[in-house]
């Protein structure tokens, strides 16, 4: 087995492990989505505080954060083809 073949085999194994670890998602896109969601969460937290609705339970907070990551991942992966707007 040549070095190029071995490298290709190891890259394929790494890609398979990474995709199974994160539910079949691209790990790089997922990391970017989490970063964008973290920034969005700061905005959401500010709005909730401003509106006096900052008494959400922990389960609600986790759910909103998870949905933010999913939405950002869909946007980055191209799965979300809707037009960007303030009302979307």
C-alpha positions as CSV (number, residue, x, y, z in Angstrom):
1,X,0.0,0.0,0.0
2,X,1.4,3.4,-1.0
3,X,1.5,6.4,1.3
4,X,-1.1,8.1,-0.8
5,X,-3.5,5.2,-0.5
6,X,-2.9,4.9,3.3
7,X,-3.5,8.7,3.7
8,X,-6.8,8.4,1.7
9,X,-7.9,5.4,3.8
10,X,-7.2,7.2,7.0
11,X,-9.0,10.4,5.9
12,X,-12.0,8.2,4.9
13,X,-12.0,6.6,8.4
14,X,-11.6,10.0,10.1
15,X,-14.5,11.4,8.1
16,X,-16.7,8.4,9.0
17,X,-15.9,8.7,12.7
18,X,-16.5,12.4,12.7
19,X,-19.8,12.1,10.9
20,X,-21.0,9.4,13.3
21,X,-19.9,11.4,16.3
22,X,-22.0,14.4,15.3
23,X,-25.0,12.7,13.9
24,X,-23.9,12.6,10.3
25,X,-23.2,16.3,10.1
26,X,-20.1,17.9,8.7
27,X,-17.9,18.7,11.8
28,X,-16.5,21.9,10.4
29,X,-20.0,23.3,9.5
30,X,-21.3,22.2,12.8
31,X,-18.5,24.1,14.6
32,X,-19.3,27.2,12.6
33,X,-23.0,26.8,13.2
34,X,-22.4,26.6,17.0
35,X,-20.3,29.7,16.9
36,X,-23.0,31.6,15.0
37,X,-25.7,30.2,17.3
38,X,-23.7,31.3,20.3
39,X,-23.7,34.9,18.9
40,X,-27.4,34.7,18.1
41,X,-28.1,33.4,21.6
42,X,-26.7,36.6,23.0
43,X,-29.2,38.6,20.9
44,X,-32.0,36.3,22.0
45,X,-31.1,36.6,25.6
46,X,-31.0,40.4,25.3
47,X,-34.4,40.5,23.7
48,X,-36.0,38.2,26.3
49,X,-34.5,40.3,29.1
50,X,-35.7,43.5,27.4
51,X,-39.2,42.2,27.1
52,X,-39.2,40.9,30.7
53,X,-39.4,37.3,29.6
54,X,-36.1,36.1,31.0
55,X,-37.7,33.6,33.3
56,X,-37.5,30.7,31.0
57,X,-36.8,27.3,32.4
58,X,-33.5,25.5,31.7
59,X,-35.2,23.0,29.4
60,X,-36.6,25.9,27.3
61,X,-33.2,27.6,27.1
62,X,-31.5,24.4,26.0
63,X,-34.3,23.8,23.4
64,X,-33.9,27.4,22.0
65,X,-30.1,27.0,21.8
66,X,-30.4,23.6,20.1
67,X,-32.8,25.0,17.5
68,X,-30.5,27.9,16.9
69,X,-27.6,25.5,16.1
70,X,-29.9,23.5,13.8
71,X,-31.0,26.5,11.9
72,X,-27.5,27.9,11.5
73,X,-26.3,24.5,10.3
74,X,-29.1,24.2,7.8
75,X,-28.2,27.7,6.5
76,X,-24.4,26.9,6.2
77,X,-25.0,23.5,4.6
78,X,-27.4,25.0,2.0
79,X,-30.4,23.0,3.2
80,X,-32.2,26.2,4.1
81,X,-33.0,27.8,0.7
82,X,-35.4,30.4,2.0
83,X,-34.7,34.0,1.5
84,X,-33.0,35.8,4.3
85,X,-35.3,38.4,6.0
86,X,-36.2,39.8,9.3
87,X,-39.5,38.0,9.3
88,X,-38.2,34.5,8.4
